[in-house]
Amino acid sequence: MRRAVLKLKEPNPLNLFGLRRLDLAPPHFECITIPLSYNLEQSIERWIIKNLKGRFFMVKTTGVDKSDTINVLFKIGFEDRRELSLFTLGCPHLKYK
């Protein structure tokens, strides 16, 4: 986390005070749920910290798909819906299944 702060020209106050990643999603957060096929949690978190500026949350959960099988899912939410769009379009980790 220190490296992300040092690369920025202007430090993000949310990173400096440890308020950027939340444990629970407030109701106004925009969320996406993706299947968890690899250990992507750390690499996705690094990508978010490096490329986005707002608050976010990440949590592992379970869900049932169309074929009635239980899968481990990864729920990611952002305070700003524009960051959710940028994440879904720009994160290279979402392209691999």
ABEGO torsion letter per residue (X at the ends): XAAAAAABABBBAAAAAGAABBABBBAABBBBBBBBABBAAAAAAAAAAAABABBBBBBBBBBBBAAGBBBBBBBBBBABAAAAAAAAAABAAAABX
